[in-house]
Each structure stands twice: as C-alpha cells, then as structure tokens.
Amino acid sequence: MKSKNNFLVLFIILFSVSSVMAQEKKAKYTPEKLRQNFENVKEHDGKIFYELRLFRNPFIGLYEIRKVTGDSTKNRFVPLFQGMPVGKYQFGNNLNYSPLTKKERKAYLAQSNFPLHLKNYKADFWIQPYFAANFGNKNIPVQSNTSLGLQTQVFIRPGLSFSTGVIFPLVSQLDNRPNIIHLAATFLNQFYAAGNHFFSASAGTFYTDQYGLNFQYRYANLAKPWSFGVEAGLTGTYYYPKGGIYYNAMDELLLLADASYRFAKPNLTVKLQAGQFLWSDKGARIEMVRQFTNVELGVYATKTINGSTLGFNFAVPIPPGKIFQGKNARLRTTDEFRWEYTYTRGYKIGERYRVGYQLDQKLRQYHQDYLNTQYQQLK
C-alpha cells in the first residue's frame, strides 16, 4: 500500500502541471514577452549582459536574448549566474567562448548596485521535488522519502545569494522522522569567476541533513577539455523533530580533489575524484557523464575503505517551467531536478552532502563545445 502512495504522489504532481504545459505550448512569444523571462539585462562596451533562471540549458538564453535585442549586429553576450558574469560568447560560424578580462569584469561590477536584487530581479519562487529511495524490499518494493519544496533566492551583490524555502513532506518510509512542514536548506553562497578560476563558498544548512561550511575551487577553461577542482567542507548533522531542531557538532571533514576530461563529440565527461568523503571514508570515485540537450545522464563506481559500489545519476528539468510570471514576481517549477542512486544498504560508501550546486556540474553546462553543438544543429 505504501508503494502505491509513491506512485499516487508522482501522478498528482504530473497531473497538476499538465494543463499549464498545454497552455505553454500554445503561447505565442513576442520579443516583449521573451524579455520578461530575462533579468538584469545590461549593455556595456558592445556586450549584452543578462541572467535567465528558467532553464538549466544556458543555450536557450543565448539563443533567445538575440531575439530580445532585435539587433543582428550584436553578437557578443555574457550570461550571468547569481549576478556574476560566467564568460563571453560570440556568435559567428561557431559559438565561441572567452573569459572576461579583469578590466571588463571590473567595469560590470562597478555598474551593480547594492542590494542587487532590488531593481534587477524578480521575486522568484520555484517548486522543487525531493526524492530519496531504496529498492528491493520484498514487502515494500519502493521505499522513499518524498517531499515538495517551495523555494526562493535573493541576490545581495554580484555572486552573493541567500537561499531558503519551506519543505512539505509527502511520504516518509526511510526513517522515523515526523512528517512536519519545516524550513528548507537555508544558506549564503558566494560565486565568483575570474578568468579561468571559479570559486563557490557556502555557509548554512545544506541538503541531506548537513550544516556548516563548504568551499569549492575549479580551474576550467570553458573552451578546453581539461578541468581541475578541489572541495573542502566542515559540517555537522541536523534535522527537524517535532518542536524544534536537532543538531550536533561540526566535526565532519570533507576534502576532495578531482580532474575531469571532456570528449567534445559525444559530449562526454570523465571525472576522477579522490580524498575524504563524509564519515572519514577515504577513497576514490570515477564517473562518466553524458550531456544531451536538456538532460544529463551519468554512471559511476566508488571504492573506499568502507566498501565498493556502483551507481547512476541524472539531471532533468521539471516541466512546465513558468506557472505564473508578472513584472516583479514569478512562480515556476525548478529548472533542474538532480537525482543519484547507489546501492549500499546502510553502508556509508563515498557519501557527501549537496549544496545549492556543484561547480563542475554547473560549469560544464557553459562549456563552449556543449553549446556549440546545439548552435550547429540550428543552422
């Protein structure tokens, strides 16, 4: 009976958005309507800066911002992430990437007023599903914790954001925690890009019941195949029982380093990661990720002192996207639902927590070859 509840929940979610999806397909977009999708649009030195939070695929923004400008002579665009420029993209026979120079970055940042969100961004709310599952129990084939979150994000200054929300539990079969409405992961995050160097620093409560500090650095030329990264975190466990919050000391050290190589033709990335995972579990993980237009599929193998295992993961957008959008506010479904499954049955093998995003996952969406593949398909 409990497994049927899982499928009932998924059915309700899909049915609730189906009518909106039908309306989206019938909608006729004009440059004026498209402009409402974009935020913080500015022109500086012949380059168009903009942010688009509706889609996980950045090519949609690069393609549609040209329609918004309505000027075919403008072919240099700078997508923003949390108000921070990622890099320059120029349309020609190919779609080419180059990092902003120090002078260009300073000129943009000089135009950004505090607080960044006040005049440049909408009040943006999105629906985020959460799903954790175990498979194989004879009595309950699918055991899950399933929740829906209503989340939002506020930009304070370029790159600096505050994220929070509310979680509505639907099904709880993996632990004995009460099904009570509680605060979603709530944290500050600073994203920064300087040439081929990218940084992310987070502090607060994270996903998968960890709170504390997390730092990521990545060297990545988004026109080249190699990238390298390190990640460090100091966290403790927290969760919400009835009547308050439980937490323990911040004594879990996460320390990882990785190297990735991207094969252009199949849009395939191979990543080798090693170091200390949660629970003092030392080892390595190798992963292969294939990027499709809007979907990402991956498989991986992990070997640590706690054991060995295999798993898979995927990242997909959740339709329909926009549910309501006005001049100053928007309600939408999440641009990305990311899920990973590994068979461990209680053994803690290569475990880690989730912050708002992983730098390598975010940056490979902006890789020149991935975006240029889509551009060539349209020609």
HELIX and SHEET records of a PDB file:
HELIX    1   1 LYS A    2  LYS A   26  1                                  25    
HELIX    2   2 PRO A   31  ASN A   37  1                                   7    
HELIX    3   3 PRO A   58  THR A   69  1                                  12    
HELIX    4   4 LYS A  102  ALA A  110  1                                   9    
HELIX    5   5 HIS A  117  ASN A  120  1                                   4    
HELIX    6   6 LEU A  278  SER A  280  5                                   3    
HELIX    7   7 LEU A  359  ARG A  364  1                                   6    
HELIX    8   8 GLN A  368  LEU A  378  1                                  11    
SHEET    1   A 4 GLU A  39  HIS A  44  0                                        
SHEET    2   A 4 LYS A  47  GLU A  51 -1                                        
SHEET    3   A 4 ARG A  76  PHE A  81  1                                        
SHEET    4   A 4 MET A  84  PRO A  85 -1                                        
SHEET    1   B 5 GLU A  39  HIS A  44  0                                        
SHEET    2   B 5 LYS A  47  GLU A  51 -1                                        
SHEET    3   B 5 ARG A  76  PHE A  81  1                                        
SHEET    4   B 5 LYS A  88  PHE A  91 -1                                        
SHEET    5   B 5 LEU A  95  SER A  98 -1                                        
SHEET    1   C 6 HIS A 182  LEU A 183  0                                        
SHEET    2   C 6 LEU A 160  SER A 172 -1                                        
SHEET    3   C 6 VAL A 142  ARG A 157 -1                                        
SHEET    4   C 6 ALA A 123  PHE A 135 -1                                        
SHEET    5   C 6 ALA A 329  THR A 333  1                                        
SHEET    6   C 6 LYS A 322  GLN A 325 -1                                        
SHEET    1   D 7 HIS A 182  LEU A 183  0                                        
SHEET    2   D 7 LEU A 160  SER A 172 -1                                        
SHEET    3   D 7 PHE A 187  ALA A 194 -1                                        
SHEET    4   D 7 HIS A 197  THR A 205 -1                                        
SHEET    5   D 7 GLN A 210  ALA A 220 -1                                        
SHEET    6   D 7 TRP A 226  TYR A 239 -1                                        
SHEET    7   D 7 TYR A 246  TYR A 247 -1                                        
SHEET    1   E12 HIS A 182  LEU A 183  0                                        
SHEET    2   E12 LEU A 160  SER A 172 -1                                        
SHEET    3   E12 PHE A 187  ALA A 194 -1                                        
SHEET    4   E12 HIS A 197  THR A 205 -1                                        
SHEET    5   E12 GLN A 210  ALA A 220 -1                                        
SHEET    6   E12 TRP A 226  TYR A 239 -1                                        
SHEET    7   E12 GLU A 252  PHE A 263 -1                                        
SHEET    8   E12 LEU A 268  GLN A 276 -1                                        
SHEET    9   E12 LYS A 282  GLN A 291 -1                                        
SHEET   10   E12 GLU A 296  THR A 304 -1                                        
SHEET   11   E12 GLY A 307  VAL A 316 -1                                        
SHEET   12   E12 PHE A 337  THR A 342 -1                                        
END                                                                             
